[in-house]
Amino acid sequence: MFYRDSGAQSFATMNVSVDGGKNIVAILGHWGGLQLIMSVFIWIVLWRYREFIPLMIAEVAIEQIIRIVVHRMKPVITARTPP
């Protein structure tokens, strides 16, 4: 989110110099913002609302399952193996 390329090329080695590369960077920037907001909610639940911990675990697990399914349907092509 804070890198100029949202980490797409610098971390994930995705080629963003293609047509639509700026869109890739923008989408990853938005995704980073959502992850930041979600991490704040998770810390609030851990700190103050412990009865919601099972709900947060379920949310994170469902999100990961959805990411795995989407990745299998639409794999990301990179220039090399990310670090």
N, C-alpha and C positions, 0 to 999 in steps of 0.2 A: 504494500500500500504506500509506503514512504519512499521506495526506490523509484527512480525515473521510469523504469520499465516494469514496475510492480513485481519484480523478481522473475518475470517470465523468461528473459534471456540470461540474466546474471545468475540466477539460482537454478531454474528448471531447464536451461539451455534450449528454450523454444525459439525458433527463428521468427522474430517479430518484424523483420524488414520486408515481409511479403505484403501483398494486398490484404487489407484488413488487420494488419499488425497492430495499429493503434486501437482497434476495437478489442483485440485480445488483451492489450495492456489495460484498457479501461475496465473490462469485465473482471480481470484479476484484481484490480484496485478496489472495485466494489465488493468483491468477495472477501478481500482482506479487511475491509471496513466492517462487514458483517461478522467476521470471525472475532474482531476486536470487541464488538458489542456483545457477542455471545459469551466471550470470556469474562466480561464484566458481570453479566448475569450469573454465570456459574460461580464466580467468587462471592457474589452476594448471597447466593443460596448456601454455599459452603459456610459462610461466616454467620448468617443470621437465620435462614429458613431451612434448617436441617431436615424437616419433614418432607421437603421437596427434592431431596437428593435422588431417590429412585426415579422420579420423573425426569430429572436432568440426565441421569445415566441412560434412561430409555431414549431421550431425545438425541443424545450424542451417538448412541448405538444405531438408531434409525438413520441418522445423517450419514454415518460411515457406510452402512449397507447401501444406501441410495448412491453414494459416491462410487462404490465398487461396481454396482450395476451399470451406472452411466459410463464408467471407465471401460467396461467390457463392451458396451454398445458403441461408444465413440472414443477410441483410444487416442491419446495425445502422442503426436510424433515429435521427437526431439532430435537435435543435432548430435548429441552424445548422451551417455548416461549421466543424469544429474548427480551432484555430490551427495 
